Amino acid sequence: MNKIQSDEQLAVILQKLRNKFEADGQDLNSYLEGMTHNQYLNYWDYIQLDTLLSLQKPKTNFPDEFIFVVYHQIAELYFKLILFDINQVITEKNISSSFVLEKMIRINHYFNQLLISFEHIIGSISKSQFGQFRTSLMPASGFQSCQFREIELNATPIIHLVDKEYRNADVGVDIQDLYPHLYWKKGSIDSKTGKKTLTLVQFEEKYDTYLLSEATKFQTLNLWTIFEQLQQKEPLSEALKEAYKTFDLNMNVHWALIHFKAAAKHLSKKPVDMTSTGGTNWQQYLPPRFQKIVFFPELWSKEEIENWGKAYIESALAPQA
């Protein structure tokens, strides 16, 4: 590039900047002068690396607890990415099936990373170490992830998230009526006393008002209602349907069963299984076949819903070649 071309390009850029700042009543020269005092951006400041790496604070000296903490922080960041892309889908004004498919594929990639890393990271944690450091974490529990509950509410109408006993019961369709019967609230009843666990009490105190407002906000604007809108406009591709079904399986089958598998490894004990750190009845709460939470039941056959999670279990138990 010669000097004349360089000067011409610089003039074009300066004019664009002048137009931008003048439109807001700002003085371009002052901003340019300020740039002469700015420090160059570096990687560690841009991603707040020092702060990020200071957030791991295990409660014990067992080495594997550090891994436990880091994985859950990573999971929450992935949840944030998933919510970010769901929000793009449900707020897009000129929605198209290609746009939704692009985001759903990326959301499923995020979840696949969560599932793979759980298997290799949490699955490799020492059972003896976990058995000791877990008692220092009570009553904290991954059950208390507000972002996971937000993803559920962003995905489907609340009727699909209530305990199975209430899906066809005469409890009305008002959010206020349905919200107390969400499936995870029943799952956090103390298996011995029949009362709410402290884990649930803490969670409700912190998030109930917020989640109730989110449930109301997303009742008619969620991934499923977007799918229905698109379906009214055009025939939808099998790829989009499969992307929705993959998301459904990842959230409601794979995620639940991979946690059940870990709980069985770490908490199974004869003659009586140990309770989770949150005191939830994990034996009844985690297996998909009990609750049959399905975000998009219209995309599945009656037989598939009846056998919800069965194929995954059979695959996991099949002999490896």
Contacts in CASP RR format, 6 or more apart in sequence:
PFRMAT RR
TARGET T0000
AUTHOR 0000-0000-0000
METHOD contacts of the structure
MODEL  1
MNKIQSDEQLAVILQKLRNKFEADGQDLNSYLEGMTHNQYLNYWDYIQLD
TLLSLQKPKTNFPDEFIFVVYHQIAELYFKLILFDINQVITEKNISSSFV
LEKMIRINHYFNQLLISFEHIIGSISKSQFGQFRTSLMPASGFQSCQFRE
IELNATPIIHLVDKEYRNADVGVDIQDLYPHLYWKKGSIDSKTGKKTLTL
VQFEEKYDTYLLSEATKFQTLNLWTIFEQLQQKEPLSEALKEAYKTFDLN
MNVHWALIHFKAAAKHLSKKPVDMTSTGGTNWQQYLPPRFQKIVFFPELW
SKEEIENWGKAYIESALAPQA
14 28 0 8 1.000
17 28 0 8 1.000
17 31 0 8 1.000
18 28 0 8 1.000
21 27 0 8 1.000
21 28 0 8 1.000
21 31 0 8 1.000
22 28 0 8 1.000
43 49 0 8 1.000
44 50 0 8 1.000
55 73 0 8 1.000
56 66 0 8 1.000
56 69 0 8 1.000
56 70 0 8 1.000
56 73 0 8 1.000
57 69 0 8 1.000
58 65 0 8 1.000
58 66 0 8 1.000
58 68 0 8 1.000
58 69 0 8 1.000
58 133 0 8 1.000
59 65 0 8 1.000
59 133 0 8 1.000
59 136 0 8 1.000
59 137 0 8 1.000
60 132 0 8 1.000
60 133 0 8 1.000
60 136 0 8 1.000
62 126 0 8 1.000
62 129 0 8 1.000
62 132 0 8 1.000
62 133 0 8 1.000
63 129 0 8 1.000
64 125 0 8 1.000
64 126 0 8 1.000
64 129 0 8 1.000
64 130 0 8 1.000
64 133 0 8 1.000
65 129 0 8 1.000
65 133 0 8 1.000
67 121 0 8 1.000
67 125 0 8 1.000
68 122 0 8 1.000
68 125 0 8 1.000
68 130 0 8 1.000
68 133 0 8 1.000
71 117 0 8 1.000
71 118 0 8 1.000
71 121 0 8 1.000
71 122 0 8 1.000
72 142 0 8 1.000
74 117 0 8 1.000
75 114 0 8 1.000
75 118 0 8 1.000
75 145 0 8 1.000
76 145 0 8 1.000
76 147 0 8 1.000
78 110 0 8 1.000
78 111 0 8 1.000
78 113 0 8 1.000
78 114 0 8 1.000
79 145 0 8 1.000
79 147 0 8 1.000
79 148 0 8 1.000
79 150 0 8 1.000
79 151 0 8 1.000
80 147 0 8 1.000
81 110 0 8 1.000
82 107 0 8 1.000
82 110 0 8 1.000
82 111 0 8 1.000
82 151 0 8 1.000
83 147 0 8 1.000
83 150 0 8 1.000
83 151 0 8 1.000
83 154 0 8 1.000
85 103 0 8 1.000
85 106 0 8 1.000
85 107 0 8 1.000
85 110 0 8 1.000
86 103 0 8 1.000
86 107 0 8 1.000
86 151 0 8 1.000
86 154 0 8 1.000
86 155 0 8 1.000
86 223 0 8 1.000
87 154 0 8 1.000
88 103 0 8 1.000
89 95 0 8 1.000
89 99 0 8 1.000
89 100 0 8 1.000
89 103 0 8 1.000
89 104 0 8 1.000
89 223 0 8 1.000
89 226 0 8 1.000
90 154 0 8 1.000
90 218 0 8 1.000
90 221 0 8 1.000
90 222 0 8 1.000
90 223 0 8 1.000
90 225 0 8 1.000
90 226 0 8 1.000
92 99 0 8 1.000
95 226 0 8 1.000
95 229 0 8 1.000
95 230 0 8 1.000
96 230 0 8 1.000
97 230 0 8 1.000
97 234 0 8 1.000
97 236 0 8 1.000
97 237 0 8 1.000
97 240 0 8 1.000
100 226 0 8 1.000
100 227 0 8 1.000
100 230 0 8 1.000
100 240 0 8 1.000
101 237 0 8 1.000
101 239 0 8 1.000
101 240 0 8 1.000
101 243 0 8 1.000
104 240 0 8 1.000
104 243 0 8 1.000
104 244 0 8 1.000
104 246 0 8 1.000
104 247 0 8 1.000
105 243 0 8 1.000
107 247 0 8 1.000
108 243 0 8 1.000
108 246 0 8 1.000
108 247 0 8 1.000
108 250 0 8 1.000
111 247 0 8 1.000
111 250 0 8 1.000
111 251 0 8 1.000
111 254 0 8 1.000
111 255 0 8 1.000
112 250 0 8 1.000
114 255 0 8 1.000
115 250 0 8 1.000
115 254 0 8 1.000
115 255 0 8 1.000
115 258 0 8 1.000
118 258 0 8 1.000
118 259 0 8 1.000
118 262 0 8 1.000
119 258 0 8 1.000
122 262 0 8 1.000
123 262 0 8 1.000
123 265 0 8 1.000
125 266 0 8 1.000
127 265 0 8 1.000
127 266 0 8 1.000
130 266 0 8 1.000
131 266 0 8 1.000
134 266 0 8 1.000
134 277 0 8 1.000
135 277 0 8 1.000
137 277 0 8 1.000
138 277 0 8 1.000
138 278 0 8 1.000
139 197 0 8 1.000
139 198 0 8 1.000
139 199 0 8 1.000
139 202 0 8 1.000
139 277 0 8 1.000
139 278 0 8 1.000
139 279 0 8 1.000
140 199 0 8 1.000
140 277 0 8 1.000
140 278 0 8 1.000
141 199 0 8 1.000
141 276 0 8 1.000
141 277 0 8 1.000
141 278 0 8 1.000
141 279 0 8 1.000
141 280 0 8 1.000
143 184 0 8 1.000
143 188 0 8 1.000
143 199 0 8 1.000
143 200 0 8 1.000
143 203 0 8 1.000
143 276 0 8 1.000
143 278 0 8 1.000
143 280 0 8 1.000
144 199 0 8 1.000
144 202 0 8 1.000
144 203 0 8 1.000
146 203 0 8 1.000
146 206 0 8 1.000
146 207 0 8 1.000
146 210 0 8 1.000
146 211 0 8 1.000
149 184 0 8 1.000
149 207 0 8 1.000
149 211 0 8 1.000
150 211 0 8 1.000
150 214 0 8 1.000
151 251 0 8 1.000
152 161 0 8 1.000
152 251 0 8 1.000
152 295 0 8 1.000
153 161 0 8 1.000
153 211 0 8 1.000
153 214 0 8 1.000
153 215 0 8 1.000
153 218 0 8 1.000
153 222 0 8 1.000
154 214 0 8 1.000
154 218 0 8 1.000
154 222 0 8 1.000
154 223 0 8 1.000
155 222 0 8 1.000
155 223 0 8 1.000
155 224 0 8 1.000
155 247 0 8 1.000
155 251 0 8 1.000
155 295 0 8 1.000
156 222 0 8 1.000
156 223 0 8 1.000
156 224 0 8 1.000
156 295 0 8 1.000
156 296 0 8 1.000
157 219 0 8 1.000
157 220 0 8 1.000
157 222 0 8 1.000
157 224 0 8 1.000
157 225 0 8 1.000
158 175 0 8 1.000
158 178 0 8 1.000
158 179 0 8 1.000
158 182 0 8 1.000
158 215 0 8 1.000
158 219 0 8 1.000
159 167 0 8 1.000
159 173 0 8 1.000
159 178 0 8 1.000
160 167 0 8 1.000
160 293 0 8 1.000
160 294 0 8 1.000
160 295 0 8 1.000
160 297 0 8 1.000
161 182 0 8 1.000
161 183 0 8 1.000
161 293 0 8 1.000
162 171 0 8 1.000
162 178 0 8 1.000
162 181 0 8 1.000
162 182 0 8 1.000
162 183 0 8 1.000
163 181 0 8 1.000
163 182 0 8 1.000
163 183 0 8 1.000
163 185 0 8 1.000
163 186 0 8 1.000
163 291 0 8 1.000
164 183 0 8 1.000
164 291 0 8 1.000
164 292 0 8 1.000
165 181 0 8 1.000
166 178 0 8 1.000
166 181 0 8 1.000
171 177 0 8 1.000
171 178 0 8 1.000
171 181 0 8 1.000
172 178 0 8 1.000
175 212 0 8 1.000
175 215 0 8 1.000
175 216 0 8 1.000
175 219 0 8 1.000
176 212 0 8 1.000
178 215 0 8 1.000
179 211 0 8 1.000
179 212 0 8 1.000
179 215 0 8 1.000
183 291 0 8 1.000
183 293 0 8 1.000
184 285 0 8 1.000
185 200 0 8 1.000
186 285 0 8 1.000
187 280 0 8 1.000
187 281 0 8 1.000
187 284 0 8 1.000
187 285 0 8 1.000
188 196 0 8 1.000
188 197 0 8 1.000
188 199 0 8 1.000
188 200 0 8 1.000
188 203 0 8 1.000
188 278 0 8 1.000
188 279 0 8 1.000
188 280 0 8 1.000
188 285 0 8 1.000
189 195 0 8 1.000
189 196 0 8 1.000
189 197 0 8 1.000
189 200 0 8 1.000
189 280 0 8 1.000
189 281 0 8 1.000
190 196 0 8 1.000
190 197 0 8 1.000
190 279 0 8 1.000
190 281 0 8 1.000
191 275 0 8 1.000
191 279 0 8 1.000
191 280 0 8 1.000
191 281 0 8 1.000
191 284 0 8 1.000
192 275 0 8 1.000
196 204 0 8 1.000
197 278 0 8 1.000
197 279 0 8 1.000
197 280 0 8 1.000
198 278 0 8 1.000
199 277 0 8 1.000
199 278 0 8 1.000
199 279 0 8 1.000
199 280 0 8 1.000
223 244 0 8 1.000
223 247 0 8 1.000
223 295 0 8 1.000
223 296 0 8 1.000
224 295 0 8 1.000
224 296 0 8 1.000
227 236 0 8 1.000
227 240 0 8 1.000
227 244 0 8 1.000
227 296 0 8 1.000
230 236 0 8 1.000
230 240 0 8 1.000
241 299 0 8 1.000
244 295 0 8 1.000
244 296 0 8 1.000
244 299 0 8 1.000
245 296 0 8 1.000
245 299 0 8 1.000
245 300 0 8 1.000
247 295 0 8 1.000
248 294 0 8 1.000
248 295 0 8 1.000
248 296 0 8 1.000
248 299 0 8 1.000
248 300 0 8 1.000
249 312 0 8 1.000
251 295 0 8 1.000
252 288 0 8 1.000
252 293 0 8 1.000
252 294 0 8 1.000
252 295 0 8 1.000
252 308 0 8 1.000
253 288 0 8 1.000
253 308 0 8 1.000
253 309 0 8 1.000
253 312 0 8 1.000
254 312 0 8 1.000
256 286 0 8 1.000
256 287 0 8 1.000
256 288 0 8 1.000
257 286 0 8 1.000
257 287 0 8 1.000
257 288 0 8 1.000
257 309 0 8 1.000
257 312 0 8 1.000
257 313 0 8 1.000
257 316 0 8 1.000
259 282 0 8 1.000
259 286 0 8 1.000
260 282 0 8 1.000
260 286 0 8 1.000
260 287 0 8 1.000
261 316 0 8 1.000
263 276 0 8 1.000
263 282 0 8 1.000
263 286 0 8 1.000
267 273 0 8 1.000
267 274 0 8 1.000
267 275 0 8 1.000
267 276 0 8 1.000
267 282 0 8 1.000
268 274 0 8 1.000
273 283 0 8 1.000
275 281 0 8 1.000
275 282 0 8 1.000
276 282 0 8 1.000
284 290 0 8 1.000
285 291 0 8 1.000
288 308 0 8 1.000
288 309 0 8 1.000
289 307 0 8 1.000
289 308 0 8 1.000
289 309 0 8 1.000
289 310 0 8 1.000
292 305 0 8 1.000
292 308 0 8 1.000
294 300 0 8 1.000
294 305 0 8 1.000
294 308 0 8 1.000
297 305 0 8 1.000
END
